[in-house]
Amino acid sequence: MQADYIEATKDLYKEAAASPEIGLCCTTNPIWQFPDLNIPKKMIDMNYGCGTTVNPRDLINNPTVLYVGVGGGMELLQFAYFSRKNSGVIGIDIVDEMIESANNNIAEAEIQNKWFSKNFIDIKKGDALSLPLADSTIDVAAQNCLFNIFKTKELEIALSEMYRVLKKNGKLVMSDPVCEQQINRTLKNDNRLRAACLTGAIPINEYIKMITEIGFGTIEIRAKRPYRVLSKNRYPTKENIFIESIEVCAIKDPMPKDGPCVFTGRTAIYYGDQNYFDDGKGHVMLQNQPLSICDKTASNLTNLKKSDLFISEPTFFYDGGGCC
Ligand SMILES: C[S@@+](CC[C@H](N)C(=O)[O-])C[C@H]1O[C@@H](n2cnc3c(N)ncnc32)[C@H](O)[C@@H]1O
């Protein structure tokens, strides 16, 4: 039997499919627009994500994309913009009504976009906890604002399922709320609030630990931004709770012997008198040139206690270029 909150989640999204609820989950960050991409209004109204999972850099060479938890279909359309092949984007959702709404929106998108065929997207009924897909068949797997709803046991299963279906070096791109404060049990166990992506958030380090324990060898935190405040006036909490949302990419790279490479937007700059500094572990820093480094390397370099080496704090804005 499935947990109550899983059933409550299905009910909430059945309602959200029937009457779009603007502001349910989504942030006000601008929606990706690309040349010749027209996103139907209903898709925008049904944006139930909390960031974006679409990054052109991940989408070269016409990848096969999996998108779990389809909502109104907006990100599936944005992914299809890059993959442009029949069934290039596979959507999975457990709620019939959501699948129907997404398919209607996709049919409307076909009318509004000359380059787009609705055959580019194939939505199947299925569960994030048991994906109806073969092992190692997907280049890019995405989920936006679904996995935060899951409790620990289900979150582990959902992440393992994504890992299973990804090809070697495939990418799992996700956007979810996170929270560094303790969210009390009353809030955590409120099925409706959890389903609405408000009270399932966990701290970033816990989230990253769960991803790396599944086996993903490289993690990139690409963005972090304010998401919600659960105020003590409106919610059963003694203190206001500040929630942020993050965009993460987990890469199915082999796990390095000394642990995962987690990029949180840290940079090293060597500003000494030599032309470069070589740490002997594969990091060559040209004089006064920034080098993106993972947390592991940041910690190793800090331990060298070099007075001519600057190491930044995490910016939580990593956009590639790191060497590990
Ligand atoms: C918060 S909405 C996010 C929708 C979409 N990702 C977006 O950004 O607009 C969660 C979505 O996950 C779907 N969903 C809920 N539980 C699911 C499950 N166990 N397996 C697959 N999809 C699920 C809901 O029907 C809904 O479409």
The ligand as an SDF file (V2000), in Angstrom:
LIG
                    3D

 27 29  0  0  0  0  0  0  0  0999 V2000
    4.8250   20.1320   -8.6720 C   0  0  0  0  0  0  0  0  0  0  0  0
    4.2160   19.4050  -10.1320 S   0  0  0  0  0  0  0  0  0  0  0  0
    5.5520   19.8110  -11.2260 C   0  0  0  0  0  0  0  0  0  0  0  0
    5.1440   19.7790  -12.6710 C   0  0  0  0  0  0  0  0  0  0  0  0
    6.2330   20.1490  -13.6810 C   0  0  0  0  0  0  0  0  0  0  0  0
    7.4460   19.4380  -13.4120 N   0  0  0  0  0  0  0  0  0  0  0  0
    6.4920   21.6310  -13.7270 C   0  0  0  0  0  0  0  0  0  0  0  0
    7.6390   22.0530  -13.4820 O   0  0  0  0  0  0  0  0  0  0  0  0
    5.5640   22.4080  -13.9980 O   0  0  0  0  0  0  0  0  0  0  0  0
    4.3900   17.6590   -9.8370 C   0  0  0  0  0  0  0  0  0  0  0  0
    4.0400   16.7660  -11.0020 C   0  0  0  0  0  0  0  0  0  0  0  0
    4.3870   15.4180  -10.6760 O   0  0  0  0  0  0  0  0  0  0  0  0
    3.2900   14.5500  -10.9240 C   0  0  0  0  0  0  0  0  0  0  0  0
    3.4080   13.4140   -9.9650 N   0  0  0  0  0  0  0  0  0  0  0  0
    3.0240   13.3640   -8.6790 C   0  0  0  0  0  0  0  0  0  0  0  0
    3.3740   12.1870   -8.1270 N   0  0  0  0  0  0  0  0  0  0  0  0
    4.0190   11.4720   -9.0870 C   0  0  0  0  0  0  0  0  0  0  0  0
    4.6350   10.1970   -9.1360 C   0  0  0  0  0  0  0  0  0  0  0  0
    4.6550    9.3950   -8.0700 N   0  0  0  0  0  0  0  0  0  0  0  0
    5.1750    9.7710  -10.2980 N   0  0  0  0  0  0  0  0  0  0  0  0
    5.1460   10.5700  -11.4060 C   0  0  0  0  0  0  0  0  0  0  0  0
    4.5840   11.7960  -11.4170 N   0  0  0  0  0  0  0  0  0  0  0  0
    4.0310   12.2570  -10.2660 C   0  0  0  0  0  0  0  0  0  0  0  0
    2.0750   15.4370  -10.7590 C   0  0  0  0  0  0  0  0  0  0  0  0
    0.9390   14.9240  -11.4400 O   0  0  0  0  0  0  0  0  0  0  0  0
    2.5730   16.7380  -11.3760 C   0  0  0  0  0  0  0  0  0  0  0  0
    2.4460   16.7280  -12.7750 O   0  0  0  0  0  0  0  0  0  0  0  0
  1  2  1  0
  2  3  1  0
  2 10  1  0
  3  4  1  0
  4  5  1  0
  5  6  1  0
  5  7  1  0
  7  8  2  0
  7  9  1  0
 10 11  1  0
 11 12  1  0
 11 26  1  0
 12 13  1  0
 13 14  1  0
 13 24  1  0
 14 15  1  0
 14 23  1  0
 15 16  2  0
 16 17  1  0
 17 18  1  0
 17 23  2  0
 18 19  1  0
 18 20  2  0
 20 21  1  0
 21 22  2  0
 22 23  1  0
 24 25  1  0
 24 26  1  0
 26 27  1  0
M  CHG  2   2   1   9  -1
M  END
$$$$
